[in-house]
Amino acid sequence: MDATALYLGYCELGRETFLARAAPALVVRGVETNAGSEHARALDVAATHAAAGVRASDGTAILVHPLIKRPDTPFAHMITVGRTGNNDVCVPDASVSRFHAYFRDTDGEWLVCDAGSRNGTRLNGRKLATRAETPLGSGSTLRIGDVTATFCTPPDLYALLIELSFADA
């Protein structure tokens, strides 16, 4: 079962259960640019299938990526995002570097950092400086290469998924 379906299942169990089980997450939307590329099509197909038809208000499919450290990935102190499978969050798009960015939770404050990626990382439209950790708030929009994502803490993720699942009904 993919994370999107799992989190939608948590929603069905109610808000308190969702909050007890959910990790902060990135909600990735279908690729907005490079739409003709093979990687963009692959991400759109994966998002469409994984999200079981859950779509954002603009019609793009969404995919939930929990920000959880996988035990088999490097860099124990950070949650990595990149194009390759050895990252904690894998985004298979040509505009995303192999190791693009990372997240860190410092006692409840989340930080994001561009890891020296080729196409850069933007936070709420502002390009991040390379290798400089920047505070990140729930609802912040990230642009990782050409891929748009929203960082959500569990309460905001719950509200978003409830809104989307009722919009699709």
C-alpha positions in Angstrom: 0.0 0.0 0.0 1.4 3.4 -0.9 1.5 6.3 1.6 -1.3 8.3 -0.1 -3.8 5.4 0.3 -2.5 4.7 3.8 -3.0 8.3 4.9 -6.5 8.4 3.3 -7.2 5.3 5.3 -6.1 7.1 8.5 -8.5 9.9 7.6 -11.4 7.4 7.6 -10.4 6.5 11.2 -10.9 10.1 12.3 -8.7 13.1 13.1 -7.2 11.9 16.4 -6.1 8.6 14.9 -4.7 10.4 11.9 -2.7 12.8 14.1 -1.4 9.9 16.2 -0.2 7.9 13.2 0.8 10.5 10.5 4.2 12.0 10.0 4.8 15.4 8.5 4.8 15.0 4.7 5.3 16.5 1.3 2.3 16.5 -0.9 3.6 16.3 -4.4 1.4 17.5 -7.3 1.7 16.4 -10.9 4.6 17.9 -12.8 3.7 21.4 -14.1 6.5 21.9 -16.6 8.4 19.5 -18.9 5.1 17.8 -19.3 6.2 16.0 -22.5 9.3 14.4 -20.8 9.4 10.7 -20.0 10.1 11.4 -16.3 7.2 13.9 -16.1 4.8 11.3 -17.6 6.1 8.7 -15.2 5.5 11.0 -12.2 2.0 11.9 -13.4 1.1 8.2 -14.0 2.5 7.2 -10.5 0.7 10.0 -8.8 -2.6 9.2 -10.6 -2.4 5.5 -9.6 -1.0 6.0 -6.1 -3.4 8.7 -5.2 -6.4 6.6 -6.3 -7.9 9.5 -8.2 -7.3 12.1 -5.4 -6.7 15.4 -7.1 -5.9 19.0 -6.1 -8.3 21.8 -7.0 -6.3 22.5 -10.2 -7.0 18.9 -11.3 -3.5 17.5 -10.9 -3.1 14.2 -9.1 -1.4 14.3 -5.7 1.0 11.9 -4.0 1.8 12.0 -0.3 5.5 11.4 0.7 5.8 11.1 4.5 9.0 12.7 5.8 10.3 9.6 7.6 13.9 8.5 7.7 14.2 5.1 6.0 16.7 2.8 7.8 18.5 1.8 4.6 19.4 5.3 3.4 22.5 7.4 4.2 22.8 10.6 6.2 21.1 9.6 9.5 20.5 13.2 10.6 18.5 14.3 7.5 15.6 13.2 5.3 16.8 13.3 1.8 14.9 14.0 -1.4 16.1 13.2 -4.9 15.6 11.3 -8.1 17.3 8.1 -7.1 15.9 5.3 -4.9 18.6 5.7 -2.2 16.8 8.8 -1.0 14.1 8.8 1.8 11.8 10.6 -0.7 12.2 9.6 -4.3 10.8 12.0 -7.0 11.5 10.4 -10.4 11.7 13.6 -12.5 14.6 14.6 -14.8 14.6 18.1 -13.2 15.3 16.7 -9.8 18.9 15.9 -8.9 20.0 12.5 -7.7 20.4 14.1 -4.2 18.4 17.3 -4.5 17.5 18.6 -1.0 17.0 17.5 2.6 14.8 18.1 5.6 15.6 18.1 9.3 13.4 18.3 12.3 15.0 20.2 15.1 12.7 19.8 18.1 9.6 20.5 16.2 11.0 23.2 13.8 11.4 21.9 10.3 14.3 23.0 8.1 14.8 22.5 4.4 18.1 22.8 2.5 19.1 22.6 -1.1 22.0 20.1 -1.4 23.7 21.8 -4.4 21.1 20.7 -6.9 21.4 21.5 -10.6 17.9 23.1 -10.9 17.6 24.6 -7.4 15.0 24.5 -4.8 12.4 27.3 -4.2 10.5 28.0 -1.0 7.3 30.1 -1.5 8.8 31.3 -4.7 12.2 32.3 -3.3 15.3 30.4 -4.4 17.1 28.8 -1.5 20.8 29.4 -1.1 22.8 26.2 -1.6 23.6 24.3 1.6 21.9 26.8 3.8 19.2 25.4 6.1 16.0 27.5 6.0 13.0 27.3 8.4 9.9 25.7 6.9 6.3 26.2 7.9 3.3 24.0 7.3 1.6 25.0 4.0 4.8 26.2 2.5 5.2 25.6 -1.2 8.4 24.0 -2.4 9.6 23.7 -5.9 12.1 20.9 -6.2 13.5 21.2 -9.8 10.2 21.4 -11.8 8.1 19.5 -9.2 5.8 21.4 -6.9 5.2 20.1 -3.4 3.5 21.4 -0.3 5.0 20.8 3.2 2.3 19.8 5.6 2.3 19.0 9.3 -0.2 16.3 10.3 -3.1 18.6 11.2 -2.8 20.5 7.9 -2.3 17.2 6.0 -5.5 15.8 7.5 -7.5 18.9 6.5 -6.1 18.8 3.0 -6.8 15.1 2.5 -10.4 15.5 3.9 -11.0 18.4 1.6 -9.7 16.6 -1.4 -11.5 13.3 -0.7 -14.8 15.1 -0.2 -14.2 17.1 -3.4 -13.8 13.9 -5.3 -16.9 12.3 -3.9 
